[in-house]
Amino acid sequence: MADFPLPNNACDLTGEVALVTGSTSGLGWRFARVLASVGAKVVVTGRRVERLEELVKLIEADGGQALPLPLDMTDTESILGVVEKAEQALGLVTILVNNAGIPDAQYAHRMPIDLIDRVFDTNLRGPFVLSCEVARRLIAAKRPGRMVNISSVGGFNYSGGGAALYSITKAGITRMTEVLAVEWARNFINVNGIAPGAFRSEMMDGMQSRIGEIAPHTPRKRLGEPEQLDSTLLYLCSPASECVTGTMIKVDDGQGSR
């Protein structure tokens, strides 16, 4: 029987290599800094290279280590290439945070085909391909790993206001989390997820510019702050959650129904 300290809540990630998608702003920006702060070498990715370089400077100023790599989640070669480049530079990727996502902000019947493709590819197909590539390498190396997929409470509830495909893809992320957790349990790769409610981010700012302020309509009259997700992220990435896999944690400040 394992002898764990009391409480078993260590979140030291020294020696781990974490890849965070959608690191150029919002939650991904915060996630990268948090993982670096507890010892992980972090690969920050996205399309805006100048933002990645700015993030790396912040992480290094705090004593962490980070590598900026451009990544287009709609491009298969870009996805496969970023894992290879990350491994060559920092070592095997052992933590993956699938955070990148884009909204649709339109009614389903009004969406052009190119937008449909971009939302599906960025929010669901890309994360699936990336997860499989990271898992393939972990399995070949016989190493355990952690994956955290960022879904949304919008994947559980949809009011009909115009974000149908976003809701569909985020529901898909939740199901992807469950089934990959089952498939890779034998390989000691834990796959979990976080479903945030309305949190401050670049995406949320864009949404509010279209539909107005959201906070006054929530029970606590506020939006979540990215740092309020720190503890959930660290728990799912750390040794403390060794037996937790296939779980989606809703973090929405009581904003929505159940």
Secondary structure by P-SEA (a helix, b strand, c coil): cccccccccccccccbbbbbccccccaaaaaaaaaaaaccbbbbbcccaaaaaaaaaaaaaacbbbbbbbbccccaaaaaaaaaaaaaccccccbbbcccccccccccccccaaaaaaaaaaccaaaaaaaaaaaaaaaaacccbbbbbbbccccccccccccaaaaaaaaaaaaaaaaaaaaaccccbbbbbbbbcccccaaaaaaaacccccccccccccccccccaaaaaaaaacccccccccbbbbcccccccc
